[in-house]
Amino acid sequence: MSNGLAVDAAKKFFREVKSPSAAAEFFWRLVVPVDPRLRKTRSWIWGKLPRLELKQVFPGIEKTSILMLDAYNRNSRGLETEELAALLSMAKFLETKKIFEIGTCDGGTALNLAANTSPETQVFTLDLGPNWNGEFSIKTPAGFQYPTDASLIGQRFHGTPYEKKITQVFGDSAKFDWSTLPGPFDMVFIDGCHFYEYVVRDTENAMKNLRPGGLVVWHDYGYVKGVSDVVDDLSSRMKVAAIAGTRLAVGFMPYVQ
């Protein structure tokens, strides 16, 4: 629990708790919230970076307007609505022309990225795909193995007016050949396998394929230890920031090897 949440909890405790049974219920509710999804963005378990408002990281972005398609038809494993809004605002504010997403899932994020960028923007999105043999190229614990059903990959952008801006590619991100894509990219969004070694490999590949001044965005910073450790380790080699109210962290080129 962050310092701010701890202070709020303490104030509420002394205001509302009048008996031992009420105290027990109060602390139980802190540990097991009624709405688990709310806990995702309110719990900051891992990570060392201070949380900054989006407008502190990107001065002027607060004037950006975005279009959110199917805002409340989100996959439970994916971005929360506020996280999606932050990602779309960054993509639009920075006038990105080439975006690469690692982890297509149902395609909702790719759809919205395409909808909020210029007609010339190309969105490339990578997932394991229908021909995946079930093997990960990096030995991965079972708890980090949650591939998307091949029949659901990208379904949200199929048949939409934005599909022509989106290129679906398939493969294991740790061994994917980035030279098959027309980089360098303005933005790379890393939301694939969250196992530490995968995040390291995805991040290394992103750095090699970002244009000068490009942006890499990680999902689940503060929420997953592996992601958080990778970003924290990078803080000595590039400018990184964690976005308040979200599980997003961003890193800016240049990157020092």
C-alpha positions in Angstrom: 0.0 0.0 0.0 1.4 3.4 -0.9 1.9 6.1 1.7 -1.1 8.1 0.6 -3.4 5.1 0.8 -2.0 4.2 4.2 -2.8 7.7 5.5 -6.3 7.6 4.1 -6.9 4.2 5.6 -5.7 5.3 9.0 -8.0 8.4 9.0 -10.9 6.2 8.0 -10.1 3.7 10.7 -10.1 6.1 13.5 -13.3 7.8 12.2 -15.4 4.7 11.6 -14.1 1.8 13.7 -15.7 1.5 17.1 -15.3 -2.1 18.1 -12.8 -5.1 17.8 -15.1 -6.8 15.3 -15.4 -3.7 13.2 -11.6 -3.4 13.3 -11.2 -7.0 12.1 -13.7 -6.4 9.3 -11.9 -3.2 8.3 -8.5 -4.8 7.9 -10.0 -7.8 6.1 -11.6 -5.4 3.6 -8.2 -3.8 3.0 -6.6 -7.2 2.3 -9.5 -8.7 0.3 -11.3 -5.8 -1.4 -14.9 -6.1 -2.6 -13.8 -5.1 -6.1 -10.6 -6.8 -7.1 -10.2 -4.7 -10.2 -10.1 -1.5 -8.1 -7.2 -3.0 -6.2 -5.2 -3.4 -9.5 -4.6 0.3 -9.9 -4.7 1.3 -6.2 -2.1 -1.2 -5.1 1.5 -0.3 -5.6 3.4 -3.4 -4.4 6.6 -3.2 -6.5 8.7 -0.6 -8.1 10.8 2.3 -6.9 9.8 5.1 -9.2 7.8 8.0 -7.9 4.3 8.3 -9.5 3.9 11.4 -11.7 0.8 12.8 -13.3 0.6 12.4 -17.0 0.8 16.1 -17.6 4.0 16.3 -15.5 5.6 13.8 -17.8 4.1 15.3 -21.0 3.4 19.1 -20.4 0.5 20.1 -22.5 -1.0 16.7 -22.9 -4.0 17.7 -20.7 -5.4 19.5 -23.7 -5.5 16.3 -25.8 -8.9 14.9 -26.6 -9.3 11.2 -27.4 -11.9 8.8 -28.8 -12.4 5.6 -26.8 -14.1 2.8 -28.7 -15.9 0.1 -26.6 -14.4 1.7 -23.5 -16.2 -0.7 -21.2 -15.9 -3.8 -23.3 -12.4 -4.4 -21.9 -10.6 -7.8 -21.4 -10.2 -8.3 -17.6 -6.4 -9.0 -18.2 -5.9 -5.8 -20.1 -5.7 -2.1 -19.5 -8.2 -0.4 -17.2 -10.1 2.4 -18.9 -7.9 5.2 -17.3 -4.8 3.3 -18.4 -6.1 3.1 -22.0 -6.9 6.8 -21.9 -3.4 7.6 -20.9 -1.8 5.4 -23.6 -4.1 6.9 -26.3 -3.3 10.4 -25.1 0.4 9.7 -25.4 0.1 8.2 -28.9 -2.0 11.2 -30.1 0.0 13.9 -28.3 3.3 12.6 -29.7 1.8 12.3 -33.2 3.1 8.8 -33.5 3.3 7.3 -37.0 4.6 3.8 -36.3 3.5 1.9 -33.2 4.4 -1.7 -32.2 2.4 -3.5 -29.6 3.6 -6.7 -28.0 0.5 -8.6 -26.8 -2.5 -8.2 -29.1 -5.0 -10.1 -26.9 -8.5 -9.4 -28.3 -7.2 -6.3 -30.2 -9.0 -3.6 -28.2 -5.9 -1.6 -27.6 -4.7 -1.8 -31.2 -8.2 -0.7 -32.3 -8.1 2.4 -30.1 -4.5 3.3 -31.1 -5.6 3.2 -34.7 -8.6 5.3 -34.0 -6.7 8.0 -32.2 -3.8 8.5 -34.6 -3.4 10.1 -38.0 -4.6 8.3 -41.2 -1.0 7.6 -42.1 -0.2 5.9 -38.8 0.6 2.2 -38.9 -0.1 0.0 -35.9 1.7 -3.4 -35.7 0.6 -5.9 -33.1 2.2 -9.2 -32.1 0.8 -12.3 -30.5 1.6 -16.0 -30.5 -1.0 -16.9 -33.2 -2.8 -19.9 -34.5 0.4 -21.8 -35.4 2.0 -21.6 -32.0 3.3 -25.0 -30.9 2.7 -24.3 -27.2 6.3 -23.9 -26.3 7.8 -20.7 -25.0 11.3 -19.8 -26.3 12.3 -18.8 -22.8 11.6 -21.3 -20.0 8.6 -19.7 -18.3 6.9 -20.6 -15.0 3.3 -21.8 -15.3 2.0 -18.7 -13.5 3.2 -16.5 -16.4 1.8 -18.7 -19.2 -1.6 -17.2 -20.2 -1.7 -17.2 -24.0 -4.8 -15.7 -25.7 -7.1 -18.1 -27.4 -6.0 -18.0 -31.1 -9.7 -17.5 -32.2 -9.9 -14.3 -30.1 -6.7 -12.6 -31.2 -7.4 -9.2 -32.8 -11.2 -9.8 -33.0 -12.0 -6.3 -31.8 -10.5 -4.6 -34.8 -11.6 -7.1 -37.4 -14.2 -5.7 -39.7 -13.8 -2.1 -38.4 -12.9 1.0 -40.5 -9.6 1.0 -38.6 -8.5 -2.5 -39.6 -6.6 -1.2 -42.6 -4.2 0.7 -40.3 -3.4 -2.4 -38.2 -1.0 -5.2 -39.2 -1.3 -8.4 -37.2 1.9 -10.4 -36.9 2.5 -13.7 -35.1 5.3 -15.2 -33.2 7.1 -15.5 -29.9 8.2 -12.0 -28.9 11.5 -13.3 -27.5 12.6 -14.6 -30.9 10.6 -12.5 -33.3 12.5 -11.0 -36.2 11.9 -7.3 -36.0 13.7 -6.7 -39.3 10.6 -8.0 -41.0 8.8 -4.8 -39.9 9.3 -1.3 -41.3 10.9 0.3 -38.2 12.1 2.3 -36.4 9.0 2.9 -34.3 7.8 6.0 -32.5 6.2 4.0 -29.7 6.5 0.4 -28.5 3.9 -0.9 -26.0 5.1 -3.9 -24.0 2.2 -6.0 -22.7 3.2 -9.6 -23.5 4.5 -12.2 -21.2 5.3 -10.6 -17.8 8.0 -13.1 -16.8 11.2 -11.1 -16.0 13.3 -12.7 -18.8 10.6 -12.0 -21.4 10.3 -8.4 -20.3 14.0 -8.0 -20.5 14.1 -9.4 -24.1 11.1 -7.4 -25.2 12.6 -4.2 -23.8 16.0 -4.8 -25.4 14.4 -5.3 -28.8 12.3 -2.2 -28.3 15.3 -0.1 -27.6 17.0 -1.4 -30.8 14.0 -0.5 -32.9 12.9 2.9 -31.5 13.7 6.1 -33.3 15.6 8.8 -31.5 13.1 10.5 -29.2 10.8 7.4 -29.3 8.8 6.1 -26.4 8.5 2.7 -24.8 5.5 2.0 -22.6 5.3 -1.0 -20.1 2.0 -2.2 -18.7 1.8 -3.6 -15.1 4.6 -1.6 -13.6 4.1 -1.7 -9.8 1.7 -4.6 -10.1 4.0 -7.3 -11.4 7.5 -7.7 -9.9 9.3 -8.7 -13.1 8.0 -5.7 -15.1 8.8 -3.4 -12.2 12.4 -4.8 -11.8 13.2 -4.3 -15.5 12.0 -0.7 -15.5 13.7 0.1 -12.2 17.0 -1.4 -13.6 16.7 0.9 -16.7 16.4 4.0 -14.6 20.2 4.5 -14.6 20.4 4.2 -18.4 17.4 6.2 -19.6 14.7 8.6 -18.5 11.8 6.6 -17.1 8.6 7.6 -15.3 5.6 5.9 -13.7 2.2 7.3 -14.5 0.0 8.1 -11.4 -3.3 6.3 -11.3 -2.2 3.6 -13.7 0.1 0.6 -14.0 2.0 2.3 -16.9 5.6 3.2 -17.0 7.3 5.1 -19.8 10.9 5.3 -21.0 12.4 7.8 -23.4 15.1 7.4 -25.9 18.1 7.8 -26.0 19.1 4.6 -24.1 22.6 4.0 -22.8 23.9 0.5 -23.4 
